[in-house]
Amino acid sequence: MQRGLTRSLPLFDVLLLKDGRMLDAIVHEGDGVTILEFERTSATEGGDTGSAMQRLQSHLSGARTVAALLQAVADAVHAVTGFGRVMVYRFLPDGSGCVEAEARDAGVASFLGLHYPAADIPLQARALYLKNWLRLIPDVTYAPAPLQPLVNPTTGRMLDLSLSVLRSVSPIHREYLSNMGVAATMVISMVRHGQLWGMIACHHNQPHHVPARLRVACELFAEMASLMIDPHITAQDMGTRLAAKQKLEDLRRQLADQPDLSRALTQLRPNLLDLIPASGASLWFNGQLTSIGEGPTQEQIVDLVAWLGTREEAVFATDQLAAL
């Protein structure tokens, strides 16, 4: 037996039952002991892992942007697993999540664009998602089976089930899913630079089991997609910087020919909103206010200008102005 397994290792069709059905096994090490988990399967259930991977990969061939890649991931997992709704959501710098891509059956409500607070996935759960990339709840109404014995007689401690596939989940989480109308779920991690970057979340309105072979394919697919994210993000950031640099040069030439600074930055093209992605911008210059797009009222901006004057930073930026 290979020692030091940091990830679960699947073993297919390892045991034949008296009724003719086969058992798959998942093996890993925890707390110095080898842990074997068994689940029933059949020779044809879930198909071949290699063919499932090919079906998943076929969706990624045309993705050229981050948005296209995430949509391709959602489409692929939706097509192969049979879940009614598959979402890809990304964690934002404050820990909250945003649904960036979605594939769903007809009649299933859309969650695309929704934001979720950081508390929805606590830090302890996020740490587990880095260890165990895939978690499946085939039926949120299941009755948990107690672990026997509760204390490991070899170590004298409770068994560490961090890498367990069959480990039960919090009853609060299952109630949360039920309140959403979700009867089954599967979540797969997406990791970038060793950090949890996002997740592929699958929902179904009826109990839905995903065979071990197909889960292995989905986990491998998520690892591959995770590797593809970085070059796409790098290329997108580079394109954004080059475009911004060109707009800045155009704006500089415009300013050289336009004596009215306020008009040049807000009324002509390019202007501040061409350079900075925002819904509105305001310029306070020589005691005069000029605005473009949607933003606070004139009175609110005057108050903000006075408040900014009390700060020491030459450039101040925040995404939580109301909190300040």
C-alpha positions in Angstrom: 0.0 0.0 0.0 1.4 3.4 -1.0 1.9 5.6 2.1 1.3 9.3 2.5 -1.9 9.5 0.4 -2.9 13.2 0.5 -5.8 12.7 -1.9 -8.4 10.0 -2.1 -7.5 7.1 -4.5 -10.4 5.4 -6.3 -10.4 1.7 -6.9 -13.1 0.4 -9.2 -14.9 -3.0 -9.0 -12.8 -4.3 -6.2 -15.4 -6.5 -4.5 -18.3 -8.6 -5.8 -21.4 -8.9 -3.6 -23.6 -12.0 -3.4 -26.3 -10.3 -5.3 -23.9 -9.9 -8.3 -23.3 -6.1 -7.8 -19.8 -4.7 -7.5 -18.3 -2.3 -4.9 -16.0 0.6 -5.7 -13.6 1.6 -3.1 -12.1 5.0 -2.1 -8.9 4.8 -0.1 -6.9 7.5 1.8 -4.8 7.9 4.8 -5.8 9.9 7.9 -4.2 10.2 11.3 -1.8 7.4 10.5 -4.3 4.8 9.5 -5.6 3.6 6.1 -9.3 4.3 5.5 -11.4 2.4 3.0 -14.8 3.5 1.9 -17.1 1.3 -0.2 -20.1 2.2 -2.4 -22.2 0.1 -4.6 -21.9 0.4 -8.4 -22.3 -1.7 -11.5 -20.0 -2.4 -14.4 -21.8 0.1 -16.7 -22.9 2.8 -14.2 -21.3 6.1 -15.0 -19.4 4.8 -18.1 -15.7 4.9 -18.6 -13.7 7.7 -16.9 -11.7 8.3 -20.0 -14.7 8.8 -22.3 -16.3 11.1 -19.7 -13.2 13.2 -19.6 -13.2 13.4 -23.4 -16.9 14.6 -23.3 -16.0 17.2 -20.7 -12.9 18.4 -22.5 -14.7 18.9 -25.8 -16.5 21.9 -24.4 -13.3 23.8 -23.6 -11.7 23.9 -27.1 -13.1 27.2 -28.2 -12.8 29.2 -24.9 -10.6 32.3 -25.4 -11.6 34.4 -22.5 -12.1 33.9 -18.8 -15.9 34.3 -19.2 -16.0 31.9 -22.1 -13.9 29.3 -20.2 -16.2 29.5 -17.1 -19.3 29.1 -19.3 -17.7 26.1 -21.1 -17.0 24.5 -17.7 -20.6 25.0 -16.6 -21.9 23.6 -19.9 -19.6 20.6 -19.8 -20.5 19.6 -16.2 -24.2 20.2 -16.9 -24.2 18.0 -20.0 -22.2 15.1 -18.5 -23.6 14.9 -14.9 -27.3 15.5 -15.5 -27.7 18.1 -12.7 -30.5 20.5 -13.3 -28.4 23.6 -12.5 -24.6 24.0 -12.7 -22.9 27.2 -11.6 -19.4 28.4 -11.6 -18.8 31.0 -9.0 -15.7 33.0 -8.2 -14.5 34.2 -4.8 -14.0 38.0 -4.6 -11.2 39.7 -2.6 -13.5 40.2 0.4 -14.3 36.4 0.5 -17.8 36.7 -0.9 -18.8 34.8 -4.1 -20.4 35.7 -7.4 -22.0 33.4 -9.9 -20.0 34.0 -13.1 -21.5 31.3 -15.4 -24.4 29.0 -15.4 -26.0 26.1 -17.3 -29.5 24.9 -16.4 -32.4 22.9 -17.5 -35.5 24.6 -18.9 -37.8 25.8 -16.1 -35.0 25.9 -13.5 -34.5 29.3 -11.9 -31.4 31.2 -12.8 -28.8 32.3 -10.2 -26.5 33.9 -12.7 -25.0 37.2 -11.3 -26.1 36.6 -7.7 -23.6 37.4 -4.9 -23.2 35.3 -1.8 -21.7 36.6 1.5 -18.4 35.1 2.7 -20.2 33.5 5.6 -22.0 31.1 3.3 -18.7 29.1 3.1 -16.8 29.4 6.4 -13.0 29.3 6.5 -13.1 25.8 8.0 -15.1 24.6 5.0 -12.9 26.3 2.5 -9.8 24.6 4.0 -11.6 21.3 3.5 -12.4 22.1 -0.1 -8.6 22.5 -0.7 -8.0 19.1 0.7 -11.0 17.3 -0.8 -11.8 18.8 -4.2 -15.2 17.1 -4.7 -18.2 16.8 -2.3 -21.4 15.0 -3.2 -24.8 15.0 -1.4 -27.0 12.7 -3.5 -30.0 13.2 -1.2 -30.2 16.0 1.3 -32.8 14.1 3.3 -30.5 11.2 4.0 -30.3 9.7 7.6 -26.7 9.9 8.8 -25.1 6.7 9.8 -23.1 6.8 13.1 -19.4 6.0 13.0 -18.6 2.9 15.1 -16.6 3.0 17.2 -16.6 6.8 17.7 -13.0 6.8 19.0 -10.3 5.1 16.9 -9.0 2.3 19.1 -5.6 2.5 17.4 -4.9 6.1 18.1 -7.4 6.8 21.0 -8.7 9.8 19.0 -11.7 10.5 16.9 -11.1 9.6 13.2 -10.2 12.5 10.9 -12.6 12.3 8.0 -11.4 15.4 6.1 -10.7 13.3 3.0 -13.7 11.1 3.4 -16.1 10.8 0.4 -19.0 9.4 2.5 -18.6 11.8 5.4 -21.8 13.4 6.5 -22.4 17.1 6.3 -23.9 19.6 8.7 -27.6 19.3 9.2 -27.8 23.1 9.0 -26.3 23.0 5.5 -28.8 20.3 4.5 -31.7 22.4 5.8 -30.3 25.4 3.9 -30.3 23.4 0.7 -33.8 22.1 1.3 -35.0 25.7 1.8 -33.6 26.5 -1.6 -35.5 23.6 -3.2 -32.3 21.6 -3.7 -32.5 17.9 -3.2 -29.0 16.9 -4.4 -25.8 18.8 -4.8 -22.2 18.3 -5.9 -19.4 20.9 -5.4 -16.0 20.8 -7.1 -13.2 23.1 -6.2 -11.3 25.4 -8.6 -7.8 26.3 -7.3 -5.4 28.9 -8.5 -1.9 29.5 -7.0 -2.7 27.1 -4.2 -5.8 29.1 -3.1 -9.5 28.4 -3.5 -10.3 30.5 -6.5 -13.9 29.4 -7.1 -16.2 26.4 -7.2 -18.4 24.5 -9.6 -21.7 24.0 -7.8 -24.3 21.6 -9.1 -27.9 21.5 -7.9 -30.8 19.1 -8.7 -34.5 19.2 -7.5 -34.6 15.5 -7.0 -32.1 13.0 -5.4 -29.3 12.5 -7.9 -26.3 10.2 -7.5 -23.1 10.6 -9.5 -21.1 7.3 -9.9 -17.5 7.2 -8.7 -16.1 6.9 -12.2 -17.9 10.1 -13.3 -16.9 11.9 -10.1 -13.3 11.1 -10.8 -13.6 12.5 -14.4 -15.3 15.7 -13.0 -12.5 16.2 -10.4 -9.8 15.7 -13.1 -11.7 18.1 -15.3 -11.9 20.7 -12.6 -8.1 20.4 -12.1 -7.5 20.9 -15.8 -9.9 23.9 -15.9 -8.1 25.4 -12.9 -4.8 25.2 -14.7 -6.4 26.9 -17.7 -7.7 29.8 -15.6 -4.3 31.4 -15.0 -3.2 32.0 -18.6 -6.7 33.3 -19.5 -6.6 35.7 -16.5 -3.1 36.8 -17.4 -4.0 37.4 -21.1 -7.2 39.2 -20.1 -5.3 41.5 -17.6 -2.6 42.2 -20.3 -5.3 43.1 -22.8 -7.0 45.4 -20.3 -3.7 47.1 -19.5 -2.9 47.6 -23.1 -6.3 49.0 -23.9 -6.1 51.3 -20.9 -2.7 52.5 -21.9 -4.0 53.4 -25.4 -7.0 55.2 -24.0 -4.7 57.1 -21.7 -2.5 58.2 -24.6 -5.6 59.3 -26.5 -6.8 61.3 -23.5 -3.4 62.9 -23.1 -3.4 64.1 -26.7 -6.9 65.4 -26.2 -5.9 67.3 -23.0 -3.1 69.0 -24.9 -5.5 70.4 -27.5 -8.4 71.2 -25.1 -7.9 74.2 -22.7 -11.0 73.3 -20.6 -9.8 70.4 -18.4 -13.2 69.6 -17.0 -14.8 69.4 -20.4 -12.0 67.2 -21.8 -12.2 64.7 -19.0 -16.0 64.4 -18.9 -17.7 65.6 -22.1 -15.4 64.4 -25.0 -14.2 61.0 -26.1 -12.3 59.4 -24.6 -13.3 60.5 -21.1 -12.9 59.3 -17.6 -15.5 56.5 -18.0 -13.6 55.2 -21.1 -10.5 55.0 -19.0 -11.9 53.7 -15.7 -14.7 51.0 -15.6 -17.4 52.8 -13.6 -21.0 53.9 -13.9 -20.2 57.5 -13.0 -17.3 59.9 -12.3 -17.0 63.4 -10.9 -14.2 66.0 -11.2 -13.6 68.6 -8.6 -11.3 71.3 -10.1 -10.8 74.9 -9.0 -13.9 74.7 -6.8 -16.1 73.5 -9.6 -17.9 70.2 -9.9 -18.3 68.3 -13.2 -19.9 64.9 -13.4 -20.6 62.2 -16.0 -22.7 59.1 -15.8 -24.6 58.0 -12.7 -23.4 58.9 -9.2 -24.1 60.6 -5.9 -25.9 63.9 -5.8 -24.0 67.2 -6.0 -24.4 67.8 -2.3 -23.1 64.3 -1.5 -20.1 64.8 -3.7 -19.3 68.1 -2.1 -19.4 66.4 1.3 -17.1 63.6 0.0 -14.6 66.2 -1.3 -14.5 67.8 2.1 -14.0 64.4 3.7 -11.3 63.4 1.3 -9.5 66.6 2.2 -9.0 65.3 5.7 -7.2 62.2 4.5 -3.5 61.9 4.0 -3.4 59.7 0.9 -2.6 61.2 -2.4 -4.8 58.6 -4.1 -7.6 57.0 -2.1 -9.6 54.0 -3.3 -12.3 51.8 -1.6 -15.0 49.4 -2.5 -16.8 49.9 0.8 -17.4 53.7 0.9 -20.7 53.3 2.9 -18.8 51.4 5.6 -16.3 54.3 5.9 
